[in-house]
Amino acid sequence: MANSAKVAWVDPDDVGRRIGARSFARLLGDWRPPDGRRLAGALTDRIRLLVLDGRLPLHTRVPAERELATALAVSRTTVATSYDALRDAGVLRSRRGAGSWTRLPADVPGTETLSPFSPQSDRSLFDLAHAALPAPSEHLRTAAAAAVHDLDAYLGGHGYDLVGLPALRSAIAERFTTRGLPTSPDQILVTAGGQHAISLAITALAAPGDRVLVEHPTYPNALDAVSTRGARAVPVPMGPHPDGTGTWDLDLLTSVVRDVAPRLAYIVPDFQNPTGALLDPSGRERLVDLARRTGTPLLIDETLAELTLDGPSVAPVASFGAADSPLVLTIGSASKVFWGGLRVGWIRASAPMVRRLAALRASVDLGGPILEQLVVARLLADVEAIAGARRPALAAGRDHLLEKLTGAFPRWRPSHPRGGLCLWVELDEAASSRLTVAARRSDVLLAAGPRFGLDGAFERHLRLPYTLRRDRMDTALDLLASAWRGLDHAAPAVDAEPIAVA
């Protein structure tokens, strides 16, 4: 007999995580306007930005008004006004007696320009939030046409392949070998993009509650992958460098590994996102030696490795004595050098690790799309030509952006990276999030500095890609300069509002 028990419907907002008032206050960072006025509006803008750029996950239950007011040392009226505005904007959903949860606004007037993603069809927006290039049109069309022909050989099969098409695995292995890391196809796992590769590796190597060492700042989606896994990110600050890109303090990194025993370390050695730093050969050798001595796996993100603009490229980290080691996993992607619309990435690891990752993947998906893999296999055969064609334009874009910043923002201190896609800019005051909100109202999308760190760090920083066409970059910078001038740059004042008493 069928089970007639009633199953209660569960609101998805009820099953999310919670954030405590003190943790929320740390995440908000330095949100108050310098003059100490218009606190409710400033708090609204900051919470909305945290939700829309992913720092405050969806379906997170926020603190009650009284609790947050106490933690922020403002009146309860300030928090209540802010929460009301967020509900009107579709960023919060509340239910009497149950609390309030974050959500993504849907077709709410006034929130369009606050979206962190620029619609493909909306050319009125100036996207400085995403470090990504348009497709190499002619190469892509040629590769796609050839891939359609290649597809005939696969149409008689079921189309599932957990590790990736042999043709693509061979092409990726050959590219690693050409770059100085001898690789066989059985050391390659094809994934649905670089982010999928990062998440899969973290899931395989770290359990909930485990520590994962990360650079600080670092790639924000990697931080999200650590958080989603339930692991804890342990930040190691990037040290200063004369060119402003930063560098790795390997002595500090070694001490942190010894002190906290992380389950793995996530490192971006090639034009580190966002700082643009490049780890030299001796540093790569030290990393591999540290992994070997401590048994700490290294998750090496090489998605930007093909975009060297000045000087020679550096060989992959695993080539420094870890070609067959299970301790070094290397992430690659078609997104940066080719196009983000090709959702193809890969992990290079030992053959046993590849088999382990493939077995884990079966619980998530059953392999990537065949046609896209065939396209990327064709593109990899021309990667030198494609990257070579991109480099002069990128170098010119970088130099032009540096020149424009010097004229428009003489007190800002941008990095001078040797490659990659973006600058890491130090502002002359802690106003990154406020500027991001103001710029979006002028149709300029930015990625605020705290998006790349933990607990509200990097409010004095901003990542700026040099991937826009020059004419659009000039317009975007004019709008950015106007938004910057429109900010309140007054000296910080003490909050004059009455402090809520519990």
C-alpha positions in Angstrom: 0.0 0.0 0.0 1.3 3.4 -0.9 2.6 5.6 1.9 -0.1 8.1 2.6 1.9 10.2 5.0 1.9 13.9 4.1 5.3 15.5 3.2 5.5 19.1 4.3 6.6 21.6 1.6 10.0 23.1 2.6 10.7 26.7 1.7 14.2 26.8 0.2 14.9 30.0 2.2 14.4 28.0 5.4 17.2 25.5 4.6 20.0 27.9 4.1 22.8 28.8 6.5 22.8 31.5 9.2 25.3 34.2 9.9 25.8 35.6 13.4 25.7 39.4 14.1 29.4 39.6 14.9 30.4 37.6 11.8 28.0 39.8 9.7 29.6 42.9 11.1 33.1 41.7 10.1 31.8 40.8 6.6 30.3 44.3 6.2 33.7 45.8 6.8 34.1 49.6 6.7 30.6 50.4 5.5 30.0 53.8 7.2 30.1 57.0 5.1 33.0 59.2 6.1 30.6 61.9 7.4 28.7 59.4 9.6 25.4 60.3 7.9 22.9 58.4 5.8 23.8 55.2 7.6 20.7 53.3 6.6 21.3 53.9 2.9 25.0 53.0 3.2 24.1 49.8 5.1 21.5 48.9 2.4 24.1 49.4 -0.4 26.7 47.3 1.4 24.4 44.4 2.1 23.0 44.4 -1.4 26.6 44.4 -2.8 27.6 41.5 -0.6 24.6 39.5 -1.9 25.0 40.3 -5.5 28.8 39.7 -5.7 28.5 36.4 -3.8 30.2 37.3 -0.5 27.0 36.7 1.4 25.5 33.5 -0.1 21.9 33.2 -1.1 19.4 31.7 1.4 21.5 32.9 4.3 19.5 33.9 7.4 20.7 37.4 8.5 20.7 38.5 12.1 17.7 40.0 13.7 17.4 43.8 13.7 18.2 44.3 17.4 21.2 41.9 17.2 22.8 43.5 14.2 22.2 47.0 15.6 24.1 46.1 18.8 26.9 44.5 16.8 27.2 47.6 14.6 26.7 50.2 17.4 23.8 51.9 15.5 20.2 52.4 16.3 17.7 49.6 15.6 15.8 52.1 13.3 18.9 52.2 11.0 18.9 48.4 10.6 15.1 48.2 10.3 15.1 50.9 7.6 17.9 49.1 5.7 16.1 45.7 5.9 12.9 47.3 4.6 14.8 48.8 1.6 16.4 45.4 0.9 13.0 43.7 1.0 11.6 46.3 -1.4 14.6 45.6 -3.7 14.1 41.8 -3.6 17.4 41.1 -1.8 15.8 40.0 1.5 12.7 37.8 2.1 11.2 37.8 5.5 8.5 35.9 7.3 7.0 37.0 10.6 8.4 35.0 13.5 11.0 33.2 11.3 13.5 35.9 10.3 14.9 37.2 7.0 16.9 35.4 4.3 19.0 36.7 1.4 17.8 36.1 -2.1 18.5 37.3 -5.6 16.2 40.0 -6.9 14.1 39.1 -9.9 12.9 41.9 -12.2 12.8 44.5 -9.4 13.0 48.1 -10.7 16.2 49.8 -9.8 18.3 46.8 -9.3 19.3 46.0 -12.9 22.6 47.9 -12.8 23.6 46.2 -9.5 23.7 42.8 -11.1 27.3 41.4 -11.0 26.8 39.8 -14.5 26.6 41.9 -17.6 24.0 40.6 -20.0 25.4 39.6 -23.4 22.9 41.7 -25.1 23.3 44.9 -23.0 26.1 46.9 -24.6 25.3 49.9 -22.5 27.1 48.3 -19.5 30.8 48.7 -19.2 32.0 45.4 -17.7 35.1 45.9 -15.5 34.0 43.2 -13.2 35.1 40.2 -15.3 38.6 39.6 -16.5 37.7 37.8 -19.7 38.3 38.2 -23.4 36.0 38.0 -26.4 36.3 34.9 -28.6 39.0 34.7 -31.3 36.3 34.7 -33.9 38.1 33.3 -37.0 40.0 30.6 -35.1 36.8 29.6 -33.2 34.7 29.4 -36.4 37.3 27.3 -38.1 37.7 25.0 -35.1 33.9 24.7 -34.7 33.4 23.7 -38.3 36.1 21.1 -38.1 34.7 19.8 -34.8 31.3 19.2 -36.4 33.1 17.0 -39.0 34.9 15.2 -36.1 31.6 14.6 -34.3 30.5 12.0 -36.8 32.9 9.5 -35.3 31.1 9.8 -31.9 27.4 9.8 -32.9 27.1 6.0 -32.7 28.1 5.9 -29.1 26.3 6.9 -25.9 28.2 10.2 -25.5 29.2 9.8 -21.9 32.9 10.0 -20.8 33.9 10.7 -17.2 37.5 11.5 -18.0 37.1 13.4 -21.3 37.5 12.6 -25.0 40.8 10.9 -25.9 41.5 13.5 -28.6 41.2 16.4 -26.1 43.2 14.6 -23.3 46.0 14.0 -25.8 46.0 17.6 -26.9 46.1 18.9 -23.4 48.9 16.4 -22.5 50.9 17.5 -25.5 50.6 21.1 -24.5 51.9 20.4 -21.0 54.8 18.5 -22.5 55.6 21.4 -24.8 55.6 23.7 -21.8 58.2 21.6 -20.0 56.1 19.1 -18.1 56.0 15.6 -19.7 52.5 14.4 -19.5 50.5 11.4 -20.8 46.8 11.5 -21.6 46.0 9.2 -18.6 47.1 12.1 -16.4 44.4 14.4 -17.7 40.8 14.7 -16.5 38.6 17.0 -18.6 36.1 19.1 -16.6 33.2 21.6 -17.3 35.5 24.6 -16.9 38.2 25.7 -14.5 35.7 26.3 -11.7 34.4 22.8 -11.9 38.0 21.5 -11.7 38.7 23.6 -8.6 35.5 22.5 -6.9 36.1 18.8 -7.8 39.6 18.8 -6.5 38.7 20.5 -3.3 35.8 18.1 -2.7 38.2 15.2 -3.3 41.0 16.5 -1.0 39.2 18.3 1.8 36.4 17.3 4.1 34.0 19.7 5.9 35.9 21.5 8.7 39.3 20.9 7.1 41.7 23.8 6.6 42.6 25.0 3.1 45.5 27.4 2.7 44.9 30.2 0.2 46.8 33.3 -0.9 45.3 36.6 0.3 43.9 38.1 -1.9 42.9 35.3 -4.2 40.4 34.1 -6.8 37.0 34.6 -5.2 35.3 31.6 -6.8 38.0 29.4 -5.2 37.0 30.9 -1.8 33.4 30.1 -2.6 34.4 26.5 -3.5 36.1 26.1 -0.1 33.1 27.6 1.7 30.6 25.4 -0.2 32.6 22.3 0.8 32.3 23.4 4.4 36.1 23.7 4.7 37.9 26.7 6.3 40.1 29.0 4.2 43.4 29.9 5.9 44.8 33.1 4.3 48.5 33.8 3.8 49.1 37.4 2.8 50.9 38.2 -0.4 54.0 40.2 0.4 55.0 43.6 -1.2 56.8 43.8 -4.5 58.4 46.9 -6.2 56.1 46.6 -9.2 53.0 46.5 -7.1 51.9 43.0 -8.1 52.9 41.5 -4.8 54.9 38.4 -4.2 54.8 35.2 -2.2 56.3 35.1 1.3 57.4 31.5 1.2 58.9 31.6 4.6 55.5 32.6 6.0 53.7 30.1 3.9 56.0 27.4 5.1 55.3 28.4 8.7 51.5 28.4 8.2 51.7 24.9 6.6 53.6 23.6 9.6 51.4 25.3 12.2 47.9 24.6 10.9 48.5 21.4 8.8 46.1 22.3 6.0 44.6 19.5 3.9 45.7 21.3 0.7 47.0 24.6 -0.5 45.4 26.5 -3.4 48.0 28.6 -5.3 47.8 30.7 -8.5 51.5 31.1 -9.5 51.0 32.5 -13.0 49.8 36.2 -12.9 48.0 35.6 -9.7 44.4 36.6 -9.6 44.0 39.4 -8.7 47.5 40.8 -8.0 49.2 39.7 -11.3 52.2 38.3 -9.4 54.4 35.6 -11.1 56.2 33.0 -9.0 59.7 32.5 -10.2 61.4 29.1 -10.8 63.1 29.0 -7.4 59.8 29.7 -5.7 58.1 26.9 -7.6 60.8 24.5 -6.6 60.4 25.5 -3.0 56.6 24.9 -3.2 57.1 21.4 -4.5 59.7 20.7 -1.8 57.3 21.9 0.9 54.6 19.7 -0.5 56.9 16.7 -0.5 58.2 17.3 3.1 54.8 18.0 4.7 52.6 15.8 2.5 50.4 18.8 1.7 48.7 18.6 -1.7 49.1 21.6 -4.0 46.2 22.7 -6.1 47.9 24.8 -8.8 45.7 27.2 -10.8 47.4 27.8 -14.2 44.4 29.2 -16.1 46.3 32.4 -17.0 49.7 30.7 -17.8 49.4 31.2 -21.5 49.0 35.0 -21.3 52.6 36.1 -20.7 53.0 39.6 -22.0 56.6 40.5 -21.0 59.6 38.3 -20.7 59.8 34.5 -20.8 57.1 32.1 -19.5 57.9 30.0 -16.5 57.5 26.2 -16.6 54.6 24.6 -14.7 55.0 24.0 -11.0 54.8 20.2 -11.3 57.8 20.3 -13.7 60.0 21.0 -10.7 60.3 17.4 -9.5 56.6 16.5 -9.3 55.7 15.2 -12.7 54.2 12.0 -11.4 53.5 13.1 -7.8 50.0 12.7 -6.4 50.7 15.9 -4.4 50.5 18.4 -7.3 47.2 18.9 -9.2 47.3 21.5 -11.9 44.1 23.3 -13.1 43.8 24.6 -16.7 41.0 26.1 -18.7 40.0 27.1 -22.2 38.2 30.2 -20.8 41.0 32.7 -20.5 43.1 32.2 -23.6 40.2 31.1 -25.8 36.7 32.1 -24.7 34.5 31.9 -21.6 31.7 30.5 -23.6 33.7 27.3 -24.0 33.0 25.6 -20.7 36.0 23.2 -20.8 38.7 22.9 -18.2 41.1 20.2 -17.0 43.0 18.8 -14.1 46.5 17.4 -14.7 47.5 15.0 -11.9 48.9 11.5 -11.4 47.0 8.7 -13.2 45.7 7.2 -9.9 44.4 10.7 -8.8 42.7 11.1 -12.2 40.8 7.9 -11.7 39.9 8.9 -8.2 38.6 12.3 -9.4 36.6 10.6 -12.2 34.9 8.3 -9.7 34.0 11.2 -7.6 32.7 13.1 -10.6 30.2 10.4 -11.4 28.0 11.7 -8.5 27.8 15.2 -10.1 27.8 14.7 -13.8 28.7 12.1 -16.4 31.1 14.0 -18.5 31.3 17.2 -20.6 29.7 18.0 -24.0 31.3 16.2 -26.9 31.2 19.0 -29.4 32.8 21.6 -27.1 35.6 19.2 -26.3 36.3 18.7 -30.0 36.4 22.4 -30.5 38.9 22.9 -27.8 41.0 20.0 -29.1 41.2 21.9 -32.4 42.0 25.2 -30.7 44.8 23.7 -28.7 46.5 22.8 -31.9 46.7 26.5 -32.7 47.2 27.8 -29.1 50.5 29.5 -29.9 49.0 31.4 -32.8 45.9 32.4 -30.8 47.8 33.5 -27.7 50.4 35.2 -29.9 47.7 37.2 -31.6 46.2 38.2 -28.2 49.4 39.3 -26.5 50.1 42.6 -28.3 46.5 43.8 -27.9 46.5 42.9 -24.2 49.9 44.5 -23.6 48.7 47.7 -25.3 45.5 47.6 -23.3 47.4 47.2 -20.0 49.8 50.1 -20.9 46.9 52.3 -21.9 45.0 51.6 -18.7 48.0 52.4 -16.6 48.5 55.7 -18.5 44.8 56.6 -18.1 44.9 55.8 -14.4 47.9 58.0 -13.9 46.1 60.9 -15.4 42.6 60.4 -13.8 43.6 59.0 -10.5 47.2 60.1 -9.7 47.0 59.0 -6.1 46.0 55.4 -6.9 48.8 52.8 -7.1 48.2 50.1 -9.8 50.2 47.0 -10.2 52.4 46.5 -13.3 51.9 42.8 -14.1 54.0 40.9 -16.7 50.9 39.1 -17.9 47.4 38.0 -17.2 44.3 40.2 -17.7 44.0 42.7 -14.9 45.6 45.3 -12.6 45.3 45.2 -8.8 44.9 48.9 -7.8 45.5 50.3 -4.4 43.1 53.3 -3.8 44.1 56.2 -1.6 41.2 55.5 0.8 39.2 52.5 1.9 36.3 53.0 -0.5 36.2 50.1 -2.9 32.7 48.9 -2.1 31.2 52.4 -2.0 32.8 53.1 -5.4 31.5 49.8 -6.8 27.9 50.7 -5.9 28.3 54.2 -7.2 29.9 53.0 -10.5 27.2 50.5 -11.1 24.6 53.3 -11.0 26.6 54.8 -13.9 26.6 51.5 -15.9 30.1 50.5 -14.9 30.4 47.1 -13.3 33.3 46.6 -10.9 34.6 43.8 -8.6 35.2 45.4 -5.2 38.5 44.5 -3.5 36.8 42.6 -0.6 35.4 40.1 -3.1 39.0 38.7 -3.3 39.5 38.3 0.4 38.1 37.2 3.8 36.3 39.2 6.5 36.0 42.5 4.5 39.7 42.8 3.7 41.0 44.9 0.7 38.6 47.9 0.9 41.6 49.9 -0.3 41.9 47.8 -3.5 40.1 47.3 -6.8 40.7 44.9 -9.6 40.6 46.4 -13.1 40.8 44.2 -16.2 42.4 45.6 -19.4 40.2 43.6 -21.7 37.8 46.2 -23.0 38.2 47.9 -26.4 40.1 51.2 -26.0 37.1 53.4 -26.8 34.9 51.6 -24.3 37.7 51.6 -21.7 38.1 55.4 -22.0 34.4 55.9 -21.5 34.3 53.5 -18.6 37.1 55.4 -16.9 35.4 58.7 -17.4 32.3 57.3 -15.7 34.5 55.8 -13.0 36.2 59.1 -12.4 32.8 60.8 -12.1 31.6 58.2 -9.6 34.8 58.6 -7.6 34.4 62.4 -7.5 30.8 61.9 -6.4 31.7 59.9 -3.3 31.8 61.5 0.1 35.5 61.8 0.9 35.1 63.7 4.1 37.1 62.7 7.2 35.4 59.9 9.2 33.0 61.1 11.8 31.7 59.5 15.0 28.2 58.0 14.6 25.8 60.4 16.4 22.9 58.0 16.4 21.7 56.6 19.7 23.1 53.1 20.4 20.5 50.4 20.7 20.3 48.8 24.1 19.3 45.2 24.4 
